[in-house]
């Protein structure tokens, strides 16, 4: 009997060691502070970046283990959605240099003679990128398989996953057109571009006179609406969703997919906002209000929220969980696929916490520390203290919660290793 008790104690002890080890805190000094720190950030793919000022009116950028040359200016850093490629413009001696990391992990520098530079954009799947620069009023867009010249582009540049098609909104006086592969649409009072459909057409919303319509290429889909409030499309171009407002003032969602012959129309509400789209499946989430009752919607399923303190709903990176922070009668709670768990810590409803899928832990940045909270065990841990921290991410590549932090001019990567 005594041996059995000793064995149980040893097992409990080993489990506690394992639990403690699995949630260990780490800190890595990224920049020693010798150069003035201008700005920094961390991407959802795990890339961190920081811009420094080593000399007066001179700048350098760090991207993970890459350190750039010193430039007179650095602009338009973009990271691909798959976290493999990145690109930015660096100005040196009056020359614009496109500096980019390609899919083969090579760092390339391409000088461009131009009067100014425009967009850097990646295809939704992150495999291809395009960039633009100006010669006077002419904008040259360089794509993977061709180069084109355009004028009066007034929106971001879109390219499809093949890298062969492009689209953007063009200004025509006080009117607008959608330019798809060089062919312009009818003139509209206002246009909201959405993205490329998987069949090669481009989806957008156009407003003329008193109503909005939604288009897939040159074909109208859905009905006419008083306003188009929000739009989203997944990176494969297989699911698109919008939140619209009717002439009555009521709002509802519409989801488009080839899996269904007709669009999926959500129930109408007094208000609707915060559209979240599943990365692959025909699933959407958003917040809604009906009279004085508040809900978060997962497709047609309503999850009641007791007050108006609803944060932005969002899906985990793999789409397994729809997450939001709400305000209940006794404080904040986290909702995961409709299941509500109280959070007995100070947390703002607008905070977008980092969460590992299928885990009961969340991470967020307080004013001085990277925090780890297990809402099932009600355990709360904090890391080291800093002057400032950015919002954390869950880095799925190394299974950790990560954030960038500063002390004076030094930059740290702090993480809770899971």
C-alpha positions as CSV (number, residue, x, y, z in Angstrom):
1,X,0.0,0.0,0.0
2,X,2.8,2.4,0.9
3,X,4.6,1.6,-2.3
4,X,1.4,2.4,-4.2
5,X,1.1,5.7,-2.5
6,X,4.7,6.6,-3.3
7,X,4.2,5.5,-6.9
8,X,1.1,7.9,-7.2
9,X,3.1,10.7,-5.7
10,X,5.9,10.2,-8.2
11,X,3.5,10.1,-11.1
12,X,1.8,13.3,-9.9
13,X,5.2,15.0,-9.5
14,X,6.4,13.9,-13.0
15,X,3.1,15.2,-14.5
16,X,3.6,18.5,-12.8
17,X,7.1,18.8,-14.2
18,X,5.9,17.9,-17.6
19,X,3.1,20.4,-17.4
20,X,5.5,23.1,-16.2
21,X,8.0,22.3,-18.9
22,X,5.3,22.3,-21.6
23,X,4.5,25.9,-20.7
24,X,7.9,27.4,-20.2
25,X,8.6,31.0,-20.8
26,X,11.5,32.1,-23.1
27,X,13.0,35.4,-24.1
28,X,15.3,36.2,-27.0
29,X,17.2,39.5,-27.5
30,X,16.7,40.4,-31.2
31,X,18.2,43.9,-31.3
32,X,20.6,45.3,-28.8
33,X,19.4,48.9,-29.0
34,X,22.6,50.4,-30.5
35,X,20.4,51.7,-33.3
36,X,17.3,53.7,-32.8
37,X,14.2,51.5,-33.1
38,X,11.6,53.1,-35.4
39,X,8.9,50.4,-35.7
40,X,8.3,46.7,-35.4
41,X,5.7,44.0,-35.7
42,X,5.1,40.3,-35.9
43,X,3.1,38.6,-38.7
44,X,0.5,35.8,-38.1
45,X,2.8,33.5,-40.0
46,X,5.6,33.9,-37.4
47,X,7.7,36.5,-39.3
48,X,8.9,39.4,-37.1
49,X,10.3,42.6,-38.6
50,X,11.8,45.8,-37.2
51,X,12.9,49.1,-38.8
52,X,15.9,50.9,-37.2
53,X,17.6,54.3,-37.8
54,X,21.4,53.7,-37.6
55,X,22.2,57.2,-38.9
56,X,20.4,60.4,-39.4
57,X,17.8,60.0,-42.3
58,X,19.0,56.4,-42.9
59,X,17.1,53.2,-42.2
60,X,17.6,49.5,-42.0
61,X,15.1,46.7,-41.7
62,X,15.4,43.3,-40.1
63,X,13.1,40.4,-41.1
64,X,13.8,37.3,-39.0
65,X,17.4,36.5,-39.6
66,X,17.8,38.9,-42.6
67,X,19.5,42.3,-42.2
68,X,19.1,44.8,-45.0
69,X,21.5,47.4,-46.3
70,X,21.1,51.0,-45.1
71,X,18.6,53.0,-47.2
72,X,17.3,56.5,-47.4
73,X,13.8,55.2,-47.1
74,X,12.1,51.8,-46.7
75,X,8.5,51.3,-47.9
76,X,5.7,48.7,-48.4
77,X,6.9,45.6,-46.6
78,X,4.6,42.7,-47.6
79,X,4.8,39.2,-46.3
80,X,3.1,36.4,-48.3
81,X,0.1,34.6,-46.7
82,X,2.0,31.3,-46.6
83,X,4.9,33.0,-44.7
84,X,7.5,31.9,-47.3
85,X,8.1,35.1,-49.3
86,X,8.4,38.8,-48.5
87,X,9.3,42.0,-50.3
88,X,9.9,45.8,-49.7
89,X,11.1,48.9,-51.5
90,X,14.4,50.4,-50.4
91,X,15.6,53.8,-51.7
92,X,19.3,54.4,-52.2
93,X,20.9,57.3,-54.1
94,X,17.7,58.1,-55.8
95,X,17.1,54.6,-57.1
96,X,14.2,52.4,-56.0
97,X,15.3,48.8,-55.1
98,X,12.9,46.0,-54.9
99,X,14.3,43.6,-52.2
100,X,12.5,40.3,-52.0
101,X,12.8,36.8,-50.7
102,X,11.6,34.2,-53.3
103,X,10.1,30.7,-52.9
104,X,13.6,29.2,-53.0
105,X,14.8,31.2,-49.9
106,X,17.0,33.5,-52.1
107,X,17.3,37.2,-51.3
108,X,17.2,39.3,-54.4
109,X,17.7,43.0,-55.1
110,X,16.3,44.5,-58.3
111,X,16.9,48.2,-59.0
112,X,14.1,50.1,-60.8
113,X,14.4,53.5,-62.5
114,X,11.1,55.2,-61.5
115,X,9.5,58.5,-60.4
116,X,7.7,56.7,-57.6
117,X,6.7,53.2,-56.5
118,X,3.2,51.7,-56.0
119,X,2.0,48.4,-54.7
120,X,3.5,45.1,-53.8
121,X,0.9,42.4,-53.7
122,X,0.8,38.6,-53.4
123,X,-1.7,36.1,-54.7
124,X,-4.2,34.9,-52.1
125,X,-2.2,31.6,-51.7
126,X,1.1,33.5,-51.4
127,X,2.8,31.7,-54.4
128,X,3.0,34.7,-56.8
129,X,3.7,38.4,-56.3
130,X,3.4,41.5,-58.4
131,X,4.8,45.0,-57.9
132,X,4.3,48.4,-59.6
133,X,6.2,51.6,-60.1
134,X,5.6,54.9,-61.9
135,X,6.9,56.8,-64.9
136,X,5.2,60.2,-64.5
137,X,1.4,59.3,-64.6
138,X,1.9,55.9,-66.1
139,X,2.0,53.0,-63.6
140,X,3.9,49.9,-64.7
141,X,2.6,46.7,-63.1
142,X,5.1,43.8,-63.3
143,X,3.4,40.4,-62.9
144,X,5.0,36.9,-63.0
145,X,4.1,36.4,-66.6
146,X,3.7,39.9,-68.1
147,X,4.1,43.6,-67.7
148,X,1.3,46.1,-68.2
149,X,0.8,49.9,-68.1
150,X,-2.2,51.5,-66.4
151,X,-3.4,55.0,-65.2
152,X,-5.5,56.2,-62.3
153,X,-5.5,53.0,-60.2
154,X,-7.4,53.9,-57.0
155,X,-7.5,50.5,-55.1
156,X,-5.1,47.8,-54.1
157,X,-3.9,45.5,-56.9
158,X,-5.4,42.0,-57.0
159,X,-3.8,39.0,-58.7
160,X,-5.2,35.5,-58.8
161,X,-3.5,32.3,-57.7
162,X,-2.2,31.5,-61.2
163,X,-0.3,34.8,-61.2
164,X,-1.7,35.6,-64.7
165,X,-4.8,37.7,-64.0
166,X,-5.1,41.1,-62.4
167,X,-7.9,43.5,-61.3
168,X,-8.2,46.9,-59.6
169,X,-10.5,49.9,-59.3
170,X,-9.8,52.7,-61.7
171,X,-10.8,56.4,-61.2
172,X,-12.7,58.1,-64.0
173,X,-13.2,61.6,-62.8
174,X,-15.6,61.3,-59.8
175,X,-16.7,57.8,-61.0
176,X,-15.1,54.4,-60.9
177,X,-14.6,51.3,-63.1
178,X,-13.4,47.9,-62.3
179,X,-10.4,46.9,-64.5
180,X,-10.1,43.2,-65.0
181,X,-7.2,42.1,-67.2
182,X,-7.3,45.4,-69.0
183,X,-11.1,45.4,-69.7
184,X,-13.1,48.1,-68.0
185,X,-16.6,47.6,-66.5
186,X,-19.5,50.0,-66.6
187,X,-19.0,53.3,-64.7
188,X,-20.1,53.2,-61.0
189,X,-20.5,55.8,-58.3
190,X,-18.6,53.5,-55.9
191,X,-16.9,50.1,-56.1
192,X,-15.8,47.6,-53.5
193,X,-13.4,45.0,-54.9
194,X,-13.6,41.6,-53.3
195,X,-11.3,39.1,-55.1
196,X,-10.9,36.4,-57.7
197,X,-13.3,33.5,-57.9
198,X,-11.7,30.1,-58.4
199,X,-13.1,29.9,-62.0
200,X,-11.1,33.0,-63.0
201,X,-13.8,35.7,-62.7
202,X,-13.5,38.7,-60.4
203,X,-16.0,39.5,-57.7
204,X,-16.9,43.0,-56.6
205,X,-19.8,45.2,-55.4
206,X,-20.9,48.2,-57.4
207,X,-23.1,51.2,-56.4
208,X,-25.1,53.3,-58.9
209,X,-27.8,55.8,-58.0
210,X,-29.5,54.4,-54.9
211,X,-28.5,50.7,-54.7
212,X,-25.6,48.2,-54.6
213,X,-25.3,45.1,-56.6
214,X,-22.8,42.2,-56.3
215,X,-21.0,40.9,-59.5
216,X,-19.2,37.8,-60.4
217,X,-17.4,39.0,-63.5
218,X,-20.1,40.8,-65.6
219,X,-22.9,38.7,-64.0
220,X,-25.1,40.1,-61.2
221,X,-25.5,37.7,-58.3
222,X,-28.0,38.2,-55.5
223,X,-30.4,41.2,-55.5
224,X,-30.1,44.9,-55.1
225,X,-29.1,46.3,-51.6
226,X,-29.1,49.7,-49.9
227,X,-25.6,49.1,-48.6
228,X,-22.9,46.5,-48.8
229,X,-21.3,46.7,-45.3
230,X,-18.6,44.0,-45.4
231,X,-17.1,41.5,-47.8
232,X,-14.7,38.6,-47.6
233,X,-13.4,35.8,-49.8
234,X,-11.2,32.8,-48.9
235,X,-7.8,32.4,-50.4
236,X,-8.9,29.6,-52.7
237,X,-11.7,31.7,-54.2
238,X,-14.3,29.0,-53.4
239,X,-16.4,30.8,-50.7
240,X,-17.4,34.5,-50.6
241,X,-19.6,36.2,-48.1
242,X,-21.0,39.7,-47.6
243,X,-23.1,41.5,-45.0
244,X,-25.6,43.8,-46.6
245,X,-28.2,46.3,-45.4
246,X,-31.7,46.5,-46.9
247,X,-33.8,49.6,-47.6
248,X,-35.7,48.8,-44.4
249,X,-32.4,49.2,-42.4
250,X,-32.3,45.5,-41.6
251,X,-29.1,43.6,-42.2
252,X,-28.2,40.0,-43.1
253,X,-25.4,37.9,-44.5
254,X,-25.1,36.2,-47.9
255,X,-22.7,33.3,-48.6
256,X,-21.8,32.2,-52.1
257,X,-20.3,28.8,-52.9
258,X,-20.5,26.3,-55.8
259,X,-21.5,23.7,-53.3
260,X,-25.0,25.3,-53.3
261,X,-27.1,26.1,-56.3
262,X,-28.4,29.3,-54.6
263,X,-26.7,31.7,-52.2
264,X,-27.2,31.1,-48.5
265,X,-29.2,34.0,-47.0
266,X,-28.9,34.6,-43.3
267,X,-31.6,35.8,-41.0
268,X,-32.2,39.6,-40.8
269,X,-31.1,41.7,-37.8
270,X,-31.2,45.3,-36.7
271,X,-27.4,45.3,-36.9
272,X,-24.7,42.9,-38.2
273,X,-20.9,43.4,-38.4
274,X,-17.6,41.6,-37.9
275,X,-17.6,39.2,-40.8
276,X,-15.3,36.2,-40.3
277,X,-14.8,33.6,-43.0
278,X,-13.7,30.0,-42.5
279,X,-10.4,29.4,-44.4
280,X,-11.8,26.5,-46.5
281,X,-15.4,25.5,-45.6
282,X,-18.7,27.2,-46.3
283,X,-18.8,28.7,-42.8
284,X,-19.1,32.3,-41.7
285,X,-19.3,34.1,-38.4
286,X,-20.3,37.6,-37.4
287,X,-21.9,39.6,-34.6
288,X,-25.6,40.8,-34.7
289,X,-28.1,42.7,-32.7
290,X,-31.9,42.1,-32.6
291,X,-33.6,44.8,-30.4
292,X,-31.6,44.6,-27.2
293,X,-30.3,41.1,-27.6
294,X,-26.8,40.4,-29.0
295,X,-25.6,37.3,-30.8
296,X,-22.6,35.8,-32.6
297,X,-23.6,33.8,-35.6
298,X,-22.0,30.6,-36.8
299,X,-23.8,30.2,-40.1
300,X,-27.4,30.0,-39.0
301,X,-26.7,29.1,-35.4
302,X,-27.2,31.9,-32.9
303,X,-25.0,32.1,-29.8
304,X,-26.5,34.6,-27.3
305,X,-24.4,37.3,-25.8
306,X,-25.7,39.0,-22.7
307,X,-24.5,42.5,-23.5
308,X,-23.1,44.6,-26.3
309,X,-19.5,44.0,-25.3
310,X,-18.7,41.6,-28.2
311,X,-15.2,41.5,-29.7
312,X,-14.5,40.7,-33.3
313,X,-15.2,37.1,-34.1
314,X,-12.4,35.2,-35.9
315,X,-11.5,31.7,-36.9
316,X,-8.4,29.9,-35.8
317,X,-5.8,29.5,-38.5
318,X,-7.0,26.0,-39.4
319,X,-10.7,26.9,-39.1
320,X,-11.4,24.5,-36.2
321,X,-12.6,27.2,-33.9
322,X,-14.7,30.4,-34.1
323,X,-13.5,32.6,-31.2
324,X,-14.6,35.9,-29.7
325,X,-14.4,37.7,-26.4
326,X,-17.7,38.9,-24.8
327,X,-18.9,40.7,-21.7
328,X,-21.1,38.6,-19.5
329,X,-23.0,39.5,-16.3
330,X,-19.9,38.7,-14.2
331,X,-17.1,39.9,-16.5
332,X,-15.4,38.8,-19.6
333,X,-15.7,35.4,-21.2
334,X,-14.3,33.6,-24.2
335,X,-16.6,31.8,-26.6
336,X,-15.2,28.9,-28.6
337,X,-17.6,27.4,-31.2
338,X,-20.5,28.7,-29.0
339,X,-19.2,27.3,-25.7
340,X,-18.7,30.1,-23.1
341,X,-15.9,30.1,-20.5
342,X,-15.4,32.8,-17.9
343,X,-12.1,34.7,-18.0
344,X,-11.4,35.8,-14.5
345,X,-8.8,38.3,-15.5
346,X,-8.8,41.9,-16.8
347,X,-9.2,41.7,-20.5
348,X,-10.7,44.2,-23.0
349,X,-13.5,42.9,-25.2
350,X,-11.7,44.4,-28.3
351,X,-8.6,42.3,-27.6
352,X,-7.9,39.6,-30.1
353,X,-6.4,37.0,-28.0
354,X,-4.0,34.4,-29.4
355,X,-5.4,30.8,-29.0
356,X,-3.9,27.4,-29.8
357,X,-6.7,25.3,-31.4
358,X,-8.0,22.5,-29.2
359,X,-6.3,24.0,-26.2
360,X,-7.8,25.7,-23.1
361,X,-5.1,28.3,-23.1
362,X,-5.1,31.8,-24.5
363,X,-2.4,34.5,-24.6
364,X,-2.6,38.3,-24.6
365,X,-0.4,41.3,-23.9
366,X,-0.9,43.3,-20.8
367,X,0.7,46.7,-20.5
368,X,3.9,45.2,-19.3
369,X,4.0,41.4,-19.9
370,X,3.0,38.5,-22.1
371,X,0.3,36.6,-20.3
372,X,-0.8,33.0,-20.4
373,X,-4.2,32.0,-19.1
374,X,-5.8,28.6,-18.9
375,X,-9.5,29.2,-18.6
376,X,-10.3,25.6,-17.6
377,X,-7.8,25.4,-14.8
378,X,-8.1,29.1,-14.0
379,X,-4.3,29.5,-13.9
380,X,-2.7,32.7,-14.9
381,X,1.0,33.2,-15.7
382,X,3.0,36.3,-16.7
383,X,6.4,36.5,-18.4
384,X,9.1,39.2,-17.8
385,X,8.2,42.9,-17.6
386,X,8.7,45.2,-20.6
387,X,8.1,48.8,-21.5
388,X,5.8,47.8,-24.4
389,X,4.5,44.6,-26.1
390,X,2.6,44.1,-29.3
391,X,-0.4,41.8,-29.6
392,X,0.7,38.1,-29.5
393,X,0.2,35.4,-32.1
394,X,0.0,31.7,-31.9
395,X,2.9,30.4,-34.0
396,X,1.8,27.1,-35.3
397,X,5.2,26.3,-36.7
398,X,6.9,26.0,-33.3
399,X,3.8,25.6,-31.1
400,X,4.2,28.8,-29.0
401,X,2.6,32.1,-28.2
402,X,4.8,34.9,-29.3
403,X,5.0,38.7,-29.1
404,X,7.6,41.4,-29.6
405,X,8.6,43.6,-26.7
406,X,10.8,46.5,-25.9
407,X,12.9,47.8,-23.0
408,X,14.2,51.2,-23.9
409,X,15.6,50.7,-27.4
410,X,16.1,46.9,-27.2
411,X,13.8,44.5,-29.0
412,X,12.9,41.1,-27.6
413,X,11.0,38.1,-28.9
414,X,9.1,36.7,-25.9
415,X,7.2,33.4,-26.0
416,X,5.3,30.9,-24.1
417,X,6.4,27.5,-25.4
418,X,3.5,25.0,-25.3
